[in-house]
Amino acid sequence: MPKIAIGGLIHETHTFLEKLTTVQDFENRGVNWGQDAVEANREVHGYIQGFVEVLEEAGAEPVGTVAAAAGVHGYVTDEAFELYTGALVDGVRDAMPVDGVLLSLHGAMVAASYPKAEAEVVRRVRSVVGDDVPVMVTLDLHANEDHELTDAADAVFICKKYPHTDTRETGAAAATCMLKTLSGDFEPTMAIHKPGIISPSIFQWSEAPPMSDFRARAEEWERKHPEIFYTSIAPGFGYADVPDVGATVIVVTDGDKALAEEVARDLSNFMWERREELARKPILKTEEAAERAMQLASEDKTPVVLADGADRTGDNTMLLSALLQMGAKNLSLSSMHDPQAARDCIDAGIGARVKVRCGGWGQASGEPLELEGEVTHVGDGEYVLTGPMGKGGKVRCGPSATLDIGDGNRIIFTSLNHQVRDAEGFRAFGVDPLAMDILIVRSRIHFRAYYEDVAGAIVEVDAPGMGPADLGVLTYHNIPADTYPVGRHWS
């Protein structure tokens, strides 16, 4: 019975954010230690669930090490990186001898001392198990990776959808490859190419061109060549000033290096041909988006979902302020990341009227707003996802509250930054999203997993913030000079 060590360490590092990612940020999300890394993720739609299901169905033994994740902040502190990487490596060492290792990583984690953090994690695991034990890795579609990772791992599998509704399937593919490799039926062989493109997340929706066209081309290759096991196309995470930034193509074949190279090169070249679509497109600015939402709501195309893709700190006030000035009614925002405003409401209690000064405290977040209203909900901010993305996963928002500021407008305050993925991102705070005229979410694409089917209309917004649609407003120092469109050879 093969024994497979399993671990997870996930962080999407926004290197332009001033707030560092600390141990507490990981603990806020809940860390699973030891075998709990397996048990706690059995019913959570994700990579580890995919690992476990395939392994146990085949009679293999999954051995947990650690599973840790944190929300998007700045550089991961060395303390946090060493703590969780150390726990992962120690867990593998304690489980020895193992037949293989499956790791759920992200691909865009940047630690203070390790700009290519995932490659360092895999190298450390490799130092324990040696060269003869296969180490296979799953990554997020926003991975920024280069040959250092593929040199250290035996196979790499990147989820194919954004929103990431296929993480379970990606984990299952990695576990299947592991078992086939251990049985001697498969020889994992990889090729990696980087087209040299950096793009904002808001342009990377997998169900629309150009991403859908990239995937269609990959699937055409797979139909023609059954020896292709998996093709990964990652547009990357653009808000990282790191040497391996940008899009990545990885192809895994059964022992055919030449084919893997041919396919990876072809897909990389195809991405380069479509680079303009991936890196640039017009997005409505704050005032225009607010006006458009008001118009659509007046036409009963509700709920109108306003996706504020630029707000990375969760406390931007500009879009909300514009809508309130235009007289918006029956509006809800989930959420305003403001621990003090949440605490003020909680202290006042349900039914109390309270004045709060909220938002505008983070980077590029606008001016604080003075709001007054009735507290309609208070709670711990914990809920379970029910939609297509991450179903079964627990979301932790910290002490939270909802304030009814009149005209049916309700603002949700959370103590931790919060990205809405499904209806529970409102319902957990006492708001029925489908009964609202306008919903503001701090999200680029993930909200589409649920709201694409239920929204009356969706309006993308490029408000000022730390996740701009125009990457040219950021100053990069460490990316390759020829990276399109913001490397110095282009700009």
SULSUL-V911989 format. One record per residue. N is the residue number from 1. SS is DSSP state (A for helix, B for strand, O for the rest). PHI is phi as a letter, one per 40 degrees, with the letter a starting at -180 (999 if undefined). Layout:
n->[N/N]
ss->[SS/SS]
phi->[PHI/PHI]
This chain:
n->[1/2/3/4/5/6/7/8/9/10/11/12/13/14/15/16/17/18/19/20/21/22/23/24/25/26/27/28/29/30/31/32/33/34/35/36/37/38/39/40/41/42/43/44/45/46/47/48/49/50/51/52/53/54/55/56/57/58/59/60/61/62/63/64/65/66/67/68/69/70/71/72/73/74/75/76/77/78/79/80/81/82/83/84/85/86/87/88/89/90/91/92/93/94/95/96/97/98/99/100/101/102/103/104/105/106/107/108/109/110/111/112/113/114/115/116/117/118/119/120/121/122/123/124/125/126/127/128/129/130/131/132/133/134/135/136/137/138/139/140/141/142/143/144/145/146/147/148/149/150/151/152/153/154/155/156/157/158/159/160/161/162/163/164/165/166/167/168/169/170/171/172/173/174/175/176/177/178/179/180/181/182/183/184/185/186/187/188/189/190/191/192/193/194/195/196/197/198/199/200/201/202/203/204/205/206/207/208/209/210/211/212/213/214/215/216/217/218/219/220/221/222/223/224/225/226/227/228/229/230/231/232/233/234/235/236/237/238/239/240/241/242/243/244/245/246/247/248/249/250/251/252/253/254/255/256/257/258/259/260/261/262/263/264/265/266/267/268/269/270/271/272/273/274/275/276/277/278/279/280/281/282/283/284/285/286/287/288/289/290/291/292/293/294/295/296/297/298/299/300/301/302/303/304/305/306/307/308/309/310/311/312/313/314/315/316/317/318/319/320/321/322/323/324/325/326/327/328/329/330/331/332/333/334/335/336/337/338/339/340/341/342/343/344/345/346/347/348/349/350/351/352/353/354/355/356/357/358/359/360/361/362/363/364/365/366/367/368/369/370/371/372/373/374/375/376/377/378/379/380/381/382/383/384/385/386/387/388/389/390/391/392/393/394/395/396/397/398/399/400/401/402/403/404/405/406/407/408/409/410/411/412/413/414/415/416/417/418/419/420/421/422/423/424/425/426/427/428/429/430/431/432/433/434/435/436/437/438/439/440/441/442/443/444/445/446/447/448/449/450/451/452/453/454/455/456/457/458/459/460/461/462/463/464/465/466/467/468/469/470/471/472/473/474/475/476/477/478/479/480/481/482/483/484/485/486/487/488/489/490/491]
ss->[O/O/B/B/B/B/B/B/B/B/O/O/O/O/O/O/O/O/O/O/B/O/A/A/A/A/A/A/A/O/O/B/B/O/O/A/A/A/A/O/O/O/O/O/O/O/A/A/A/A/A/A/A/A/A/A/A/O/O/O/B/B/B/B/B/B/B/B/B/O/O/O/O/O/O/B/O/A/A/A/A/A/A/A/A/A/A/A/A/A/A/A/A/A/A/O/O/O/O/B/B/B/B/B/B/O/O/O/O/O/B/O/O/B/O/O/A/A/A/A/A/A/A/A/A/A/A/A/A/O/O/O/O/B/B/B/B/B/B/O/O/O/O/O/O/O/A/A/A/A/A/A/O/O/B/B/B/B/O/O/O/O/O/O/O/O/A/A/A/A/A/A/A/A/A/A/A/A/A/A/A/A/O/O/O/O/O/B/B/B/B/B/B/O/O/O/B/O/O/O/A/A/A/O/O/O/O/O/O/O/A/A/A/A/A/A/A/A/A/A/A/A/A/A/O/O/O/B/B/B/B/B/B/B/O/O/O/O/O/O/O/O/O/O/O/O/O/B/B/B/B/B/B/B/O/O/A/A/A/A/A/A/A/A/A/A/A/A/A/A/A/A/A/O/A/A/A/A/A/O/O/O/O/B/O/A/A/A/A/A/A/A/A/A/A/A/A/A/O/O/O/O/O/B/B/B/B/B/O/O/O/O/O/O/O/O/O/A/A/A/A/A/A/A/A/O/O/O/O/O/B/B/B/B/B/B/B/O/A/A/A/A/A/A/A/A/A/A/O/O/O/O/B/B/B/B/B/B/O/O/O/O/O/O/O/O/O/O/B/B/B/B/B/B/B/B/B/B/B/O/O/B/B/B/O/O/O/O/O/O/O/O/O/B/B/B/O/O/O/B/B/B/B/B/O/O/O/O/O/B/B/B/B/B/O/O/O/O/O/O/O/O/O/A/A/A/A/O/O/O/O/O/A/A/A/O/O/B/B/B/B/O/O/O/O/O/O/A/A/A/A/A/A/A/O/O/B/B/B/B/B/O/O/O/O/O/O/O/O/O/A/A/A/O/O/O/O/O/O/O/O/O/O/B/O/O/O/O/O/O/O]
phi->[999/c/b/b/c/b/a/a/a/b/a/b/c/c/c/c/c/c/c/c/c/b/d/c/c/c/c/d/c/g/b/b/b/f/c/c/c/c/c/c/b/c/b/b/c/a/c/c/d/c/d/c/d/c/c/c/c/c/g/c/b/c/b/c/b/a/b/b/a/b/c/c/b/c/d/c/c/c/d/c/c/c/c/c/c/c/c/c/c/c/c/c/c/c/c/d/c/b/c/a/b/b/b/c/b/b/h/b/c/b/c/d/b/b/c/b/c/c/c/c/d/c/c/c/c/c/c/c/c/g/c/c/c/c/b/b/b/b/b/c/c/c/c/b/b/b/c/c/c/c/c/c/c/c/a/b/b/b/d/b/b/b/c/c/c/b/c/c/c/c/c/c/c/c/c/c/c/d/c/c/c/c/c/g/c/a/b/c/b/b/b/b/b/b/c/g/b/b/a/c/d/c/c/b/d/c/c/b/c/c/c/c/c/c/c/c/c/c/c/c/c/c/c/c/b/c/c/c/c/a/b/b/b/b/c/g/b/c/c/b/c/b/c/b/c/h/c/a/b/b/b/b/b/c/g/b/c/c/c/d/c/c/c/c/c/c/c/c/c/c/c/c/c/b/c/c/c/c/b/a/a/c/b/c/c/d/c/c/c/c/c/c/c/c/c/c/c/c/c/g/c/b/c/c/c/c/c/c/c/c/c/c/c/g/b/c/b/c/c/d/c/c/c/c/c/c/g/d/b/f/b/b/b/b/b/c/c/a/d/c/c/c/c/c/c/c/c/c/g/c/g/c/c/a/b/b/b/b/g/g/b/c/c/f/b/g/c/d/b/c/b/b/a/b/c/b/a/b/a/c/g/b/a/b/c/b/c/c/b/g/d/g/c/c/b/b/b/g/d/b/a/b/b/c/c/g/f/g/c/b/b/c/b/b/c/b/c/b/b/c/b/a/c/c/c/b/d/c/b/g/b/c/c/c/c/c/c/b/b/b/b/c/a/c/b/d/c/c/d/b/c/d/c/b/c/c/a/b/b/c/b/b/c/d/i/c/b/c/c/b/c/c/c/c/b/c/b/b/c/d/c/c/c/c/b/b/c/c/c/c/c]
